[in-house]
Each structure stands twice: as structure tokens, then as C-alpha cells.
Amino acid sequence: NKSVGTVRCKIMPSGWEEGNTYRFDSEREFQGKAALLDVHIYKSVAEAVEKLNSGTLAVEGNCCVVKSASDDRYYLLYEGDKKAEVYNRLYIKPEAPDEPMQTGMMG
């Protein structure tokens, strides 16, 4: 009887996700606080997340800003569990939880 051993690999998430974003209204909101990725190379949050997770892009401070070519807006992209740290450093107030929606007819 030959026994074949199995090797288990634990894949650690790298922490960059498309949902980990905050939209800025203007460039001056993040200037001097977070790095803006080259707008000619990185044209979407999804593209930046892919490069960050693959290791072909590295940023300092657990965050960066991406200018979306599709809607011409700036998005802060932060790493996994670093939201509170990044928001604090950039003076961003956390969003208030959504109010429950009222359903039914008024009248």
C-alpha cells in the first residue's frame, strides 16, 4: 500500500477589494494625503485591485487613489482592515448607517 500525502495550502487574502472604496468629490480632498495612481495606466478601481492583489503594484500607507475613466471621479482604495486607520489619517468621517426604508403607501 502506497500512501499519498496531501499538502494543504492556506491562501491568505491580500486585502484589496473593489468594495473598499470612498468617493472623493474633488482632487483637493486627498492631495498630499494619498497617492494618485497614474491616470494613464490605472483607469478603474477593478484594474488597480487586480494589480495590487497580484503584487505588480505596491503602495505606501495602505491606500491609494484611482481616477475612474468611466465616471471621471476619484476613488480612495484602502486595504482590507485598514479603513478606520486610513479614514482617520485622511480626515474622512465614516458614513452613517443607512436609514431603514419606509415601505407602503402614504396617504
N, C-alpha and C positions, 0 to 999 in steps of 0.2 A: 504493500500500500504506500503510495506516494502522497504526501500531503502538500497541498499548495497553500502557501501563506498569502494573505491579502494585506495590502498596505492601505491604510486609510489616511487620506489627506484632508485636513480641515482647511477649507477655503475661507479666508478672512475677507470680509467685505472691506473695500478700501475707503468707503465712507463718502464718496462723491455721488450724489443722486440729483436727478433733474428737479425733484421737488424741493431741494434745499436752496431756495432762492428768495430774494427780496427785490422787488422792482423799484428802481430809482426814477424820480421824475426828471432829474437833470444831472449832468455830469459833475456839477459843482458839489453835489451831495456826497460824493465819495473821493473827490480829488485830494491827494495827499494822505488818504486813509487806506485805500485798497488799490491794488494794481489792476489797470485795464489791460486785458489781453489784446493783442494785435488784431484790430478790426478787419484787416485784410486776410488774416489766416483763420481766426475763430469767429464764425458768423452765427453761431447758435449755442444755447446752453447745452443741448444734447451733444454737440460736437466737442465742446470743452470737457464735459463729463467723461466722454469716451477716452479722450487723450489723458485726462488726469488719472482715471482708473487703470489705463494701460501702462502708465508710468512714462509716457513720452512727453508729458508736460508736468512740470512741478512749479508750485507757487509757494510763497512765504506767507506766514500769518494765517494759514488755514482758510483763506478765502481769495477770491479774485472777482473781477467784474467782466461781464461779457456783453457786448453790444449785439443785440439780435438784429440780423439783417431783415427778418420777416416783418417785424413791427417797429424797427428803429428805436428801440428802448434799451436801457441799460439794466442788467440784472446782476445783483450780487449773488455769487455762488459760494456757499460755505460748506466746509467738510463736516460730515456726519453729526457728531455730538457737540460740535463747536459753536452752535447757534448762539447761545447766551453769551459766550466769550466774544464772538465776532460782533454781535449786536451792541454789546457794551462798548467795545473799542471804537465802533463807528457811530456811536450815539444814536442808535436806532431803537425806537420804542417798540416793544413786542406788540403784535397785533392783538386786539381784543377778541375774545372768542365770539364767534358768530351768534347773533341773536336767534332764538328759535323763530321759525317762520310761522306766521299765523295762517291757518288754512280755513276754508269755508267761505260762505258768502257773508258780506257785511250788509247791514240794512236795517 
